[in-house]
Amino acid sequence: MTREIIIKELREYFYSTKFVVTFLLSSLLLLVSMYVGIGKYLEEEMEYNSAQFLESEMIESQPDPSSLALYGFKVYKPPQILSIFVDGVKDAVGRYAEIKSNNDPRMLDSTFNSKPLRSIFGNFDLILVAKFLLSLTAILFTYNAISGEKERGTLKAIVSNHIPRYSIICGKILGGFLSLIIPLMIPLIIGLIVLSFNSNTILSGEEWVRSALIIVAILAYVTVFYLLGIFISSLTRSSIESLFILILIWIVFIFIIPQGSVIVAEKTVPTRSVFALNSLKQGIVQEKRALREELMRKWIDENKPVYMDDLNNYAREVGQKISNDINTRFIEIDRDHWMNKRKQQTVIRIISRFSPSSALQFSTMSFARTGIVEQERFQTHVSEYKKNFEAWAKEKQQYVYSDPVRKKEKQDFSDMPKFDYTPESLGESVVRALPDIATMILMILFLTIGSVYAVNRYDVR
């Protein structure tokens, strides 16, 4: 009997208006999101290549390593091709870091700086469509799955024919799910085919696996809301009541839990704003400058008559000590700030994980390598590279200035260390996304069992 119910569900959905509307709307938005994503990626790749070329020319134009270290140069983060599907946080953080003496390299120049309208309306990507359109579609497909049958009197007729109730719920789950997935998978498959034939967006084998995992995460997310609709419908007596409760739950999952997790994290683990950090650092600089002036006056008073060579040597010694103290304090402040930021992120992930919307966002960002962790990984690579560059610049400068002839020659930067960024491996991404995928799977199991139990106890009269 399960087979007959599946066929009945498929027939009802395929000939319904909501199936046609769902197919047309999902096809339009999914394909448009992929088209927009491809365009953005190609634009970012072109900008990245141009910036790399201009930066290499700027480096070659510097007279010596000390000038290069003093004025600094930029290290750009390469665009991730799977940002076509998942934008993540890449537009909100900087696109490059500056390697410069006495300067902690931080990400600068986010996309929102040059294109502020994006920050107003947000990014339009595949995950945005999934979070809003597909979840609502799943609810609209199932809000009257059981209660609607009761209102029409068909549920009582089916039960009176001695059809097992588990067959009814299994048929409805499988038949309705196929009806929902078909109009969603067709545009996704078309988009992937178009992507594979685009010579500018060639995916590697690993990137195809990551793309498949992103689709699996989306399917799991849609399944959660689909089963949620059946579960609530099997607990209510009318379709209107079921729809009202489902919309409330949808609002909680999509808006309240994710936004609430951020508010709770900011209250429980407060961090300084950028303005407060800069003010604190400026205060430290002023304090150390005042100390330097005081030490210089004291030395002059104690060492009269003053000889310029001795004064200059002492000034350099004091200046180096003050500079080291400032750098040490800055490192401590930045370390405490980023530790608190990490604690905030942990709180946000723990709380927001109760929402399938957040689980989808975090897991797909891990698969696409466009999340916060990937940005921090790039930042770590930059910090390590700065140490290597400074060691090279110091050694190179000593070599150049040890010979008056070499000092006058144009410097060769071919032996300068190259920045090498290694993105997160597939295994690391999967491990990172497992808790979020597991959350959705547990929700699917709970809602499936709950739906079967509720239908078995449902009053069909």
N, C-alpha and C positions, 0 to 999 in steps of 0.2 A: 504493500500500500504506500510505502514511502515514495516509490517511484512515481505512482499516479499523482501524489500530492505535489511532487517536484514539477511534473509536467503541467499540472494545473496552475501552479504559481508562475511558472515561466510564461504560460499562455496569457495569464491575466496581466502580467507586467509588460510583456512585449506589445500587447494591443492597447496599453493604457497611454494616456497623454503624458503622464509624468516620466515614462520611459523615454519618449521622444524628446521631451524637454531636457531631461537629464543628459541624454546622448549628445544633443546639439550644444548645450551649454558647456558641458565638461570638455567636449572636443574643442570648442572654440577657446576656452580659457587655458586648457592644458597645452594646446599647440602654440597659442600666443605666448604663454609663459616661457616655453622652450625657445621660441623665436627671439624673444627679448633677451633671454639668457645667452644665446649664441652671439647676438649682436654686442652685448656688454662684454663678453669674454674676448671677442676679437678686438674690440676697442681697447680693452685693458692690455692685451698682449702687444698691440701696436705701440701703445704708450710706453710699455715696459721696455721694449726693444729700442725705441727712440731714446729713452732716458738712459739706458745702459750705454749707448753709443756716445751721447753727449757727455756723460760722466767720465768715460774713458779718455775722451779728448781733453777734458778739464784736468784730469790727473797728469796727462802728458805735458800740459802747458806749465805745470808748476816748476820753479827753478831748482828746488831741492826737497828732500824728504821733510825737513823741518817746516818749510812753508806748507807742504801738503798736510802735515799733522796739525799746524796752526789754523789754517782756513777750513780744513776738513773736506770730506767728500761723502757722497750718499751711497748707501747699499739698499737696493730695491728688492722688495719681496715679489717673487714671480707669481703671476696669476695661476689659480688652480682651475683646470678645465671643467671640473665637476661643479664649479660655481654656476654653471649653466642651469643646474637643477636646484642647488641650495646656495643662496647668497651668504648665509651665515652672518658673521660680524665683520667681514672684511671691509665693508664700506664705512663702518663706524670707526675703525682703527686706522692708523697711518699706513701709507703705502711704502715708506722707506724709513731707514734710520740713518742718522748722521754720525760718521766716525770722526771725532774731533778731540784734540787735546783738552784735558780738564773738563770733559763734558760726558755725562753718562748717556750712552746712546739709547734714545727712546723713539718709538714709532711716531712719525709726523705726517701731516698732510693727508687726512682721510678724504675719501671721495666726497663726503658730505660737505667738505670745505669748498670744493670747486663746483659742486652741484647741490646746493642746499635744498632744492625742492625735493630731492630724494629723501631727505630726512623728515620732511613734512608728511609725505604720502607713503613712505616705506618702500621696501623692495618688492617687486612683483616677480615671484619665482614659483617653481612647481610646489614647494612646500606650503607657501601661502595659499595656493589654490586648494591643496589637500586639506589644510587645517580648517578652512572655512567652508568652501563649497562642498567637498566630498563628505565631510562630517554631517553637514546639514542635509545633504542628499540621502545619506544613510538613514537619518532620522525620519525624513519624509517618506521613505520607502517602507518603514516598519512601524510607525507610530500606531497604526490600526491593524497590525498583523493578527492579533488575537482579539482585542476588544472590538475591532471592526467586524470580524466574523461573528461575534456574539450579537452585535447590533443588527446585523443582517439576518440572523437566524441560521446561517449556514454552519456554524460551529456545532450547534445542537444536533443538526441533521447528520453531520459527519460522525459525531460521537455515538449517535443512536444506531449507526450501522456497525457498531462494535469494532471500529478502527482504533487500535491502540493509540493512546495519547502521545506516546513517545514517537510514533510514526508521524503524527501530525506536526509536532514541533521540529523533528528532523527534516521533514519535507519542506516546511516553511523556511527553515534556516538555509538549507542547501539551495532550494529553488529561488528564493528571494536574493540570496547572495550572488548566485550566478547572474541573475537579472541585473544586479547592481554593478558587478565587476566587468561584465562585457562592455558596456558603454564607456567604462573608464580605461580599460586596457587597450582598446582599439586605438584611441589617439596617442597613448603612450608608445605603443609599438610603432605607429606611423612616425612619431617624433624621433624615436631612436633610429629608425631606418634612414630618415633624412639626415640625422646627425652623422651616421656612419658613412654616408656618401659625400659629406662635405669635406673637401680636402684640407680645409683650415682647422678642422676640429677632429683630428684623428685620435681615437682613444686606444690606449695600450690594453693589454690583456688584464692587468690589475684594475685599470679604470673601468673596464666592462664589468668586472666582478663587483666593484664598488657601486656601479650604477644599478646592478641587479639587487644588491643589498638595500639600496635606497628605495627601490620599488617594493621590495619585501616589507620594509618598514611602513611604507604608505599603505600597503594592503592590510597589514596588521592593525594599523590605526583605523582604517575604514571598518574593519571587522569589529573592532571594539564598539564603535558607535552603532553599527548594524545590530549587534547582539544586545546592546543597551536598549535600542528601540523595541526589540521583541520582548526583552525582560520586563520593561515598564508596561508595555501593552498587555502582558499576561498578568499584571498586578492591578490593573485598573478596569473599570466597568464601562468606560466610554472612550471614544477616540479623542474627543476634545480634552478630556482630563489627561490622557496619556501624552498628547502633544504638548500641553502646558507644562507638565512635569519635565519632559524631555528638553524643552527649550530652556527651562531653568537650569537643568544639569549641564546643558551645552554651554551656557553663559559662565557657569562656575568653572568648568573645565578649560574653556578657551581664554577667559579673561581674569576671573577672580583669583584662582590658584596661582597662575604664573605671575600676575602683578602683585598679589599678596606676598608671594615668596620674596620678591625684591624688597618690598617695604619692610618685612620682618628682618631680612638680612641686614638692611641698612640701619635698623634700629638696634639690633642685638650686637652687631659688629660695626660700629661707626668708623668711618675713614675720613681723612682730610680731603677737602676739595683741592683741585689744582691751584686755585688762588691761595688757599691756606698753605699748601706746600711751598709755593714760591715765596710767600711772605715769610715763612719760617726760615727758609734758606737765605733770603735776603737779610733777615735779622742776624743770622749767624755770620754772614760776610761782614756786616757792619761792626759786629762785636769783635771779630778777629782783626779787622782793620784798626779799630781803636786800640786793641791790645798791642798791635805792631807799633803804632805810633808811640804808645806809652813805653814800650821796651826800648825803642830807638832813643827817646828823650833820656831815659834812665842811663843808657849806655853812654850817651854823649856827656852827661853830667859826671859820670864816674871815670871817664877816660880822656879828660882834657890834658894837654892839647890834643885835638882830634886830627888824625891823618886820614886823608881821603881813601887811601887803599884799605886801611883797616875798617873804615866806616862802610865802604862798599862790600867788603867781605862779610861783615856782620849783617848788613842789610840783606844780602843774598841768603845767608844762613837763616835769619829770622823769617824772611819771605818764604823760603822752602818749607820751614817748619809750620808756618801759618797755613800755607797751601795744603800741606799734608793733613793738618787738623781739619781744615774745611772739607776736603775730600772724604775723610773718614766719617765726619758727621753727616755729610750728604749720603754716603753709602748706607749708614745706619738708618737714616730717615726713610730712604727709598726702600730699604729691606723691610722695615716695619710696615710701610704703606702697602707693599705688595703682598706681605704675609696676611694683612687684614683683608686685602682684596681676595686672596685665595680662600680665606675663611668665609667671606661673603658668598663666593661662588659655591662653596660646599653647602652652606645653608640653603642657598637658592635651589641647588640640585636636589637636596633631600626633600624639601617641601614641594617643589614643583613636580617632582616625579609622580605624585599622586594624580597628576593630570596627564592623560594620554597625549594631549597637545604638546606639552613640554617634552615628554618622552620621544615623540616623533622629531621635534626640533633638535634635541641634543643628539639623538642617534644618527640622524641624517647629516648633521654637521660633522660628526666624527667620520662618517663614510666619505663625505665630500672634502674633508680636510679644510673646512672653512670656519671652524669654531674657535673659541677662545684659546683652547689648548694649543692649537696649531700656531696661533699668533704668539703665544708665550714661547713656543718652541723656536720660532724664528728669532724672537728677542734674545733667547739664550745663545743661539748660534752667532748673533751679532756681537754679543758681549765677549764671547770667546774669540771671535775674529779680531776684535779691537785689541785684545792682549797680544795676539800674534803680530798685528800690524805695528803696534807701538814698539815691540821688541825689534822688528825688522827696521823701522824708521830710526831707532836709536843706533843700531849697529851700522846702518847705511850712512848715517850722518857722521859718525866717527870715521868711517872709511873715507868719505868724501873730504872732510876737513883736515884729514891727516896729511894731505898732499895738496900744495897750492895750485898745482897744474890741474888736478881733478876738480878742484873747487871752482875753476873758471869754465870747465866744460859743461855741456848740456847733460843733465842727469838721465840715466837710463832706469826706467821703472819696470823693466820686463821681469825682474826677479821679485817684484812686490807680491806678497801672498794674495792669492785669489780667494774671494768669498765663496764658500761652498755650502749650500743649504740642502739638507737632506730631510724631506718631509716624513711624516709619520708612516710607518709601514702598515700594510693591510692587517697583519696580525694585531698590532697595537690598537688600530682603529676598532677592530672587532671586539677586542677585550674591553675597550672603553665604552662601546655602545651596548655591551651585553646587559648591564643593569636596566637600561631603558627598554630594550627589546623584551627582556624578561618581565618587566612591569606590564607591558601590553599583553604578553602571552598569559600572564596570571589573570589579568582582567578578562581575557577571552574565555579562559577556563571557568572562572567564577560566574560570568554571565551565562555561559552555556549550561552549566549545572543549575544555576538559579532559574533559568528559563524552563528547563525540563521539569524541575520541581514545582514551579508555579503553575505550569499548564496542567500537571497531574492533579493539582488541587483546585483548579479553576472551576467556578460555578458557571456552567454553560446556559443556565436558565435565564 
